[in-house]
């Protein structure tokens, strides 16, 4: 099969395919050494060919072109991700899955609306989960080499999913390896996917109960604090001195994201500085939060708690995390 593909390819493409095929034995050895069964490896490796489209999409990512300096406004992103259609579908999902959501919230402490918002934000409640062959894409990204350790590890994790009983044909998703309703990477699936309906499988592709149980378990595993909000929209008085609010901490993960946040203060301290909630009551006085003004002074600002950082663990983007929180708030209204 591979020789036939090479025969019809351009010289550059044939060279890439030949290099990819030469790399696969190394990847197979890594998989076997990490515990993948030879039967699974024997079934998968002969089917793999290089995905040029995957590599093209990876190289087009902003991070591949060097550091980014300017921060775009949040308002357009919010308008497209917390829109009436997504809110409406979320409310339908919220009502339809209340029994399962309530059960997961009781066991994990993660709010029902947050689980629904993640599902809505990731795949529009399962409307589109991606159609890339995960194993082919991950092997191609490992071969390309820019983040070989990451993608080789995720490829091996995907093989372990097959060893656990996940059918190869179910391993479809994004070009970067995320799969299912919650768009888990294979290593994340192995770590937190859960059976929500007692049938012995963790089916995050077609089963709503398993999807929600897995999302809830992800957030509990990441440190969600029950009883605290993710944050709240606030207004900032014109006299507010932002120079006193500088964040002097350097985060080991998502440093550019946290550079835009203020230092931490309690809700009582923020209230004393003239900050005022826009559409919800104050949380407890001792809840810690940072101030974030995504669209600059004079626009809506947000006080963000430690639970906001848990959302960032899912996707290291302020706009993503804010939109998940705001969608959750809208869904439960």
VENMOGI-V636540 format. One record per run of one state. SS is the DSSP state (2 for helix, 1 for strand, 0 for the rest). FROM is the first residue (numbers start at 1). TO is the last residue. If there is no record, write none. Layout:
ss->(SS,SS)
from->(FROM,FROM)
to->(TO,TO)
This chain:
ss->(0,2,0,2,0,2,0,2,0,2,0,2,0,2,0,2,0,2,0,1,2,0,2,0,2,0,1,0,1,0,1,0,2,0,2,0,1,0,2,0,2,0,1,2,0,1,0,1,0,1,0,2,0,2,0)
from->(1,2,8,11,34,38,46,52,60,62,66,74,82,84,97,98,109,112,124,132,134,145,148,164,168,171,172,174,179,180,184,185,186,193,208,222,231,236,242,246,255,260,265,267,273,276,278,288,293,301,305,306,315,318,332)
to->(1,7,10,33,37,45,51,59,61,65,73,81,83,96,97,108,111,123,131,133,144,147,163,167,170,171,173,178,179,183,184,185,192,207,221,230,235,241,245,254,259,264,266,272,275,277,287,292,300,304,305,314,317,331,333)
